[in-house]
Amino acid sequence: MPAPGRARDRSEEEGRRAERGKRYGASLAVDRLSFRAEPGRVTGFLGPNGAGKSTTMRAMVGLCRPDGGRVLLNGRRYGELREPLRTVGAMLEARAAHPGRTAYHHLLCVAESNRLPRRRVGEVLGRTGLDGVAGRRVGGFSLGMGQRLGIATALLGEPEILLLDEPVNGLDPGGVRWIRMLVRELAGEGRTVFLSSHLMSEMARTADRLVVVGRGRLLADTDMDGFIEADSVPKVRVRTPERARLVSLFSGKGIDFHEQADGTVLVVGVDAASVGRIASAHGVTVHELAVERGSLEEAFMRLTALDAEFTAEFPAEPRAEGGS
């Protein structure tokens, strides 16, 4: 099953040099962005504020028209799909339902207007945990309940492709865990799941692959582990009974390190083999040498440092004892 993606419109480019992207006045929101999201995977969509994520996702479902290039869903533009909700389900805004309608009647209206069976209303209410509040008006829903209703609406047509913009926004820890399990389950059923989120810790636990954008351009299109490894600084945690000698050696060599409250030393920017060689060469006893895996947040911040719309200095992190 082909997945949502952007493909070069060769017929247009042969006739003229079309700009692939989306411009709003003088601002280029999406700049020659091209990627694919595959079935059976959760693809995370990351980028700083103003990076073009919302514009890209709106273009996927025909809410805005690219100035050049195209967005394909299972090989077709959204406007060419005969029954779009059976192909793609999208949640781009949690508060898209009329506040005066009940959750049940909102879903029923969407189902009937798209020739979907009425039974799907009860099924998605149950799957999203809203069956107990189906008779309540949407205007009284919390943000988290609105998120669940948006996801229920996206699932109505049993689509092959799910597009979810910030699905965990407003959810409590239990709801966040539920979203994680749901999208993994949907991908396990062979569906394409494409989601954006600013919650890095959750994205790291949910996505298989990442598409990262900045100022409308593609910065990375890779698997999760590869992205973290490529854009993280190596860190090694050392436990030694001769900590003072070891940190003196690091200081003398200009190696960045942090003495931790638990007695270990966290070495930054040097791999484990190099740390081991330094200790061995000077006869320093080492009880533990452990590689600290970089975080998605760290890798993301390093990659997008020059592409953020707004920047400010971060407060210094507290450091134990002396450190370098």
Secondary structure as the mmCIF struct_conf table of DSSP 4:
data_model
#
loop_
_struct_conf.conf_type_id
_struct_conf.id
_struct_conf.beg_label_comp_id
_struct_conf.beg_label_asym_id
_struct_conf.beg_label_seq_id
_struct_conf.end_label_comp_id
_struct_conf.end_label_asym_id
_struct_conf.end_label_seq_id
BEND BEND1 PRO A 4 PRO A 4
STRN STRN1 GLY A 5 ALA A 7
HELX_RH_AL_P HELX_RH_AL_P1 ARG A 10 GLY A 15
BEND BEND2 ARG A 16 ARG A 16
STRN STRN2 GLY A 21 TYR A 24
TURN_TY1_P TURN_TY1_P1 GLY A 25 ALA A 26
STRN STRN3 SER A 27 ASP A 31
BEND BEND3 ARG A 32 ARG A 32
STRN STRN4 ARG A 36 ARG A 36
TURN_TY1_P TURN_TY1_P2 PRO A 39 GLY A 40
BEND BEND4 ARG A 41 ARG A 41
STRN STRN5 VAL A 42 LEU A 46
TURN_TY1_P TURN_TY1_P3 ASN A 49 GLY A 50
BEND BEND5 ALA A 51 GLY A 52
HELX_RH_AL_P HELX_RH_AL_P2 LYS A 53 MET A 60
TURN_TY1_P TURN_TY1_P4 VAL A 61 GLY A 62
BEND BEND6 LEU A 63 CYS A 64
BEND BEND7 ASP A 67 ASP A 67
STRN STRN6 GLY A 68 GLY A 68
BEND BEND8 GLY A 69 GLY A 69
STRN STRN7 ARG A 70 LEU A 72
STRN STRN8 LEU A 73 LEU A 73
TURN_TY1_P TURN_TY1_P5 ASN A 74 GLY A 75
STRN STRN9 ARG A 76 ARG A 76
HELX_RH_3T_P HELX_RH_3T_P1 TYR A 78 GLU A 80
BEND BEND9 ARG A 82 GLU A 83
HELX_RH_AL_P HELX_RH_AL_P3 PRO A 84 THR A 87
STRN STRN10 VAL A 88 MET A 91
BEND BEND10 LEU A 92 LEU A 92
TURN_TY1_P TURN_TY1_P6 ALA A 94 ARG A 95
BEND BEND11 ALA A 97 ALA A 97
TURN_TY1_P TURN_TY1_P7 PRO A 99 GLY A 100
BEND BEND12 ARG A 101 ARG A 101
STRN STRN11 THR A 102 THR A 102
HELX_RH_AL_P HELX_RH_AL_P4 ALA A 103 SER A 113
TURN_TY1_P TURN_TY1_P8 ASN A 114 ARG A 115
TURN_TY1_P TURN_TY1_P9 ARG A 118 ARG A 118
HELX_RH_AL_P HELX_RH_AL_P5 ARG A 119 ARG A 127
TURN_TY1_P TURN_TY1_P10 THR A 128 GLY A 129
HELX_RH_3T_P HELX_RH_3T_P2 ASP A 131 VAL A 133
TURN_TY1_P TURN_TY1_P11 ALA A 134 GLY A 135
BEND BEND13 ARG A 136 ARG A 136
STRN STRN12 ARG A 137 ARG A 137
HELX_RH_3T_P HELX_RH_3T_P3 VAL A 138 GLY A 140
HELX_RH_AL_P HELX_RH_AL_P6 LEU A 143 LEU A 155
TURN_TY1_P TURN_TY1_P12 LEU A 156 GLY A 157
BEND BEND14 GLU A 160 GLU A 160
STRN STRN13 ILE A 161 ASP A 165
BEND BEND15 GLU A 166 GLU A 166
TURN_TY1_P TURN_TY1_P13 PRO A 167 GLY A 170
HELX_RH_AL_P HELX_RH_AL_P7 PRO A 173 GLY A 188
TURN_TY1_P TURN_TY1_P14 GLU A 189 GLY A 190
STRN STRN14 THR A 192 SER A 196
BEND BEND16 HIS A 198 HIS A 198
HELX_RH_AL_P HELX_RH_AL_P8 MET A 200 THR A 206
BEND BEND17 ASP A 208 ASP A 208
STRN STRN15 ARG A 209 GLY A 214
TURN_TY1_P TURN_TY1_P15 ARG A 215 GLY A 216
STRN STRN16 ARG A 217 ASP A 223
HELX_RH_AL_P HELX_RH_AL_P9 MET A 224 ALA A 230
TURN_TY1_P TURN_TY1_P16 ASP A 231 ASP A 231
BEND BEND18 SER A 232 SER A 232
STRN STRN17 LYS A 235 ARG A 239
TURN_TY1_P TURN_TY1_P17 PRO A 241 GLU A 242
HELX_RH_AL_P HELX_RH_AL_P10 ARG A 243 GLY A 252
TURN_TY1_P TURN_TY1_P18 LYS A 253 GLY A 254
STRN STRN18 ASP A 256 GLU A 259
TURN_TY1_P TURN_TY1_P19 ALA A 261 ASP A 262
BEND BEND19 GLY A 263 GLY A 263
STRN STRN19 VAL A 265 VAL A 268
BEND BEND20 GLY A 269 VAL A 270
HELX_RH_AL_P HELX_RH_AL_P11 ALA A 272 ALA A 281
TURN_TY1_P TURN_TY1_P20 HIS A 282 GLY A 283
BEND BEND21 HIS A 287 HIS A 287
STRN STRN20 GLU A 288 GLU A 292
HELX_LH_PP_P HELX_LH_PP_P1 ARG A 293 SER A 295
HELX_RH_AL_P HELX_RH_AL_P12 LEU A 296 LEU A 303
TURN_TY1_P TURN_TY1_P21 THR A 304 ASP A 307
BEND BEND22 GLU A 309 PHE A 310
HELX_LH_PP_P HELX_LH_PP_P2 GLU A 313 PRO A 318
STRN STRN21 ALA A 320 ALA A 320
BEND BEND23 GLU A 321 GLY A 322
#
